[in-house]
Amino acid sequence: MVSTILETVREIPQDEDARYVERFLSGEQGAFEQIYAKYYEKVYSVARGILLDADDAADAVQEIFTQVYKHLANFDRRSKFGTWLFRIAVNRSIQFGRKTKYRLRQTELNEQISEERTPEALVGDPDISVALSQLVPNDRALIVLFYWEEMSLAEIASSLDCSENAAKTRLYRARERFKVFYEKVGI
Amino acid sequence: MNRIPPEIETLLWSVAESGDDQAINEFGDRYPEQRGELLKRLGMVRQLKGARPHEGPFGPPRFEVPRSSKPTFAWPKWTWVPATALLGVMAYASYTFTLSVINPVQVPDPIPSGVTRLPIVRSNNNQNNPVIPQNLPRDDDEPRIIEDKPEGNTPPVSKIVTLRFERISLHTALDALGKQSGIRMEIAPNLEDPDISVNYSGYSAMQVLEEMGMKFGFSVFPQGDNAVLIIPEVDKKKQQGGIVEPAVPVLPEGIGKAIPPTNTDTRLPSKPSTGGGG
């Protein structure tokens, strides 16, 4: 009886990501490559927005997908795969940023380099890169998810593991801070 | 710089983010003084959205499969709850088992067959304190414990016993001792029954009784016929002041003679308060 119900549930058409996940977990290596190809750009964009450095972002993306590869069995399927992936992407990028910042500080101390590190310019207006670099990584994550990935507040909330109201408030503040920095840079 | 009201602020962001021409025009008509601010935000949002990086012309780099090529299996999160509960149960079982091995619990019957409870007989002038038994033996009486020997070679009072209890009532411990040795305990009902812990091994039953008497405030009177009378210790201070302080019940007729120890034994009253001598 139970097995019949389970079979019925399995037969319900699932979204593409869920199918990839199922296929990968049942041993099909190629399914993960499809996930990787589909989400690489989005994950890279999030990592780049948070880290503001192309090389760091590329390294972070490899780390993120390695984490996903290793822990895909932990994905509980209550949320969308994309939301789960972005949560990992945001958290890992912020962690990666801290690690890199520490490493950089150590190098600067060792080599007595006092030059200020300027952010790598993004596409278009360079003031955007400068203004983004003034924000804390969490604020950058919100801006990136909202403006670059065009995620809804509910999706952002899931990705940042907070309530929708909290996400709304945090986005509002991040946007205000960004505006202040952007206007300052433009003067 | 004038502060923009919050509702207009929210509207400004919404219109700027939508990029909808009609909404922009309507906002401009409605709030002409905010038109400049709206244009600034429109520009900023456009620039921000346009700054999104894209992958290079060569597409994403090849994903390198981690060394431990198989994805690691992990239990679902909900399994932590039963796992924790199971761990708790196992810990408790282990604790109980260890405790039972280290200190085996011997819970004797509440009132074993060999123990007689004495009735309380209260004096008229003091309702709270029972009267000292009239037929307490005199000092010159010989102990008669040896006279009545049990069937075996060793008398019960000399029987080597082992008594180990943690937090058990005094009466229960005495009952257990009685059962183990074969001594018939006659416990005065006004003997307090606190929770005690004892650990005697390799002593005779009488030694254990006397030791317990010193520790827990009672006197032991061998009665012969493998019986002992246990009564609470009399408050010596009050006795010295000449105050009559009955502390033991009157023995009903038929109960064997109690043989007090010598005068040097400080655990017993030096003189029976009500005199007598049976």
Contacts between the chains, C-beta under 8 A, distances in Angstrom:
chain1	res1	chain2	res2	distance
A	24	B	71	7.6
A	25	B	71	7.3
A	29	B	65	7.6
A	32	B	63	7.5
A	33	B	63	6.5
A	36	B	60	6.9
A	36	B	63	4.7
A	37	B	60	6.4
A	40	B	55	6.6
A	40	B	60	3.6
A	41	B	54	6.6
A	41	B	55	4.8
A	41	B	60	7.1
A	44	B	53	7.0
A	44	B	55	6.1
A	44	B	60	7.5
A	45	B	52	5.7
A	45	B	53	5.6
A	45	B	54	7.7
A	48	B	53	4.7
A	49	B	52	7.9
A	49	B	53	7.7
A	54	B	53	7.5
A	57	B	53	7.8
A	58	B	61	7.2
A	62	B	61	7.8
A	62	B	63	7.6
A	62	B	64	7.0
A	65	B	63	5.8
A	66	B	64	8.0
A	66	B	66	5.1
A	69	B	63	7.9
A	69	B	65	7.1
A	69	B	66	6.1
A	69	B	71	6.3
A	70	B	66	6.2
A	70	B	68	7.4
A	70	B	71	5.9
A	70	B	72	5.7
A	71	B	71	7.5
A	71	B	72	7.1
A	71	B	74	6.8
A	72	B	71	5.6
A	73	B	71	5.7
A	73	B	72	6.9
A	73	B	73	5.7
A	73	B	74	5.3
A	74	B	74	4.9
A	74	B	77	7.9
A	76	B	76	6.7
A	76	B	77	6.7
A	122	B	51	4.2
A	122	B	52	7.9
A	122	B	53	6.1
A	123	B	50	6.6
A	123	B	51	5.4
A	123	B	52	7.2
A	123	B	53	6.3
A	123	B	54	7.6
A	124	B	47	5.8
A	124	B	50	4.5
A	124	B	51	4.9
A	125	B	47	4.1
A	125	B	50	7.5
A	125	B	51	6.7
A	127	B	47	7.4
A	128	B	47	5.3
A	128	B	48	5.7
A	128	B	51	4.5
A	129	B	51	7.1
A	143	B	48	7.2
A	147	B	45	7.2
A	147	B	48	5.0
A	147	B	49	5.3
A	147	B	52	7.7
A	148	B	49	7.1
A	148	B	51	7.9
A	148	B	52	4.1
A	175	B	13	6.7
A	178	B	48	7.7
A	179	B	41	7.5
A	179	B	44	6.6
A	182	B	44	5.7
A	183	B	40	7.8
